């Protein structure tokens, strides 16, 4: 298993891709070199251009103090860098004018327990694993024996709830909701969390 990257093809799980050569929005798309399909960043960077434009206008019209505006601009650098480094990706279909999002198969609602750092888990899991991240998972039985191959799934936060919605990315593993409830989550070649499907959502 390779070292984990947030840039994983949301169609097949490959890390072999390239930027699509084009104009407009297509410049922000990636093309998987294994399945030849396309994906892009989940939110994009336009929000930061918008925020810095507002900051500049507030400063230009003397609504904000100059020193405060400069401090605020520097303070926004770290969130911007984190956005660039940690932004997850989503499926898109290439169209003439826009790129519609393509839904993924929902496996169900799951409760996830992160392992302690001294047990091989992450030191700050909620800062390391962002919402909509794609991670390798493997379904196991009560004894910890594998019931499936390792495949990719997306971990989606459900606001105001502790559970997470799990969506399927790759179809290289068989999923039987009747017997496949427990699973483990990998990050950087090691198990960092355990999960259990608590309810099924009809797709």
Helices and strands as residue ranges (DSSP letters): E 17-19, G 24-28, E 29-32, E 38-41, H 46-60, H 66-86, E 89-92, E 105-114, G 117-119, H 125-128, E 133-140, E 151-157, E 164-168, E 182-187, E 190-199
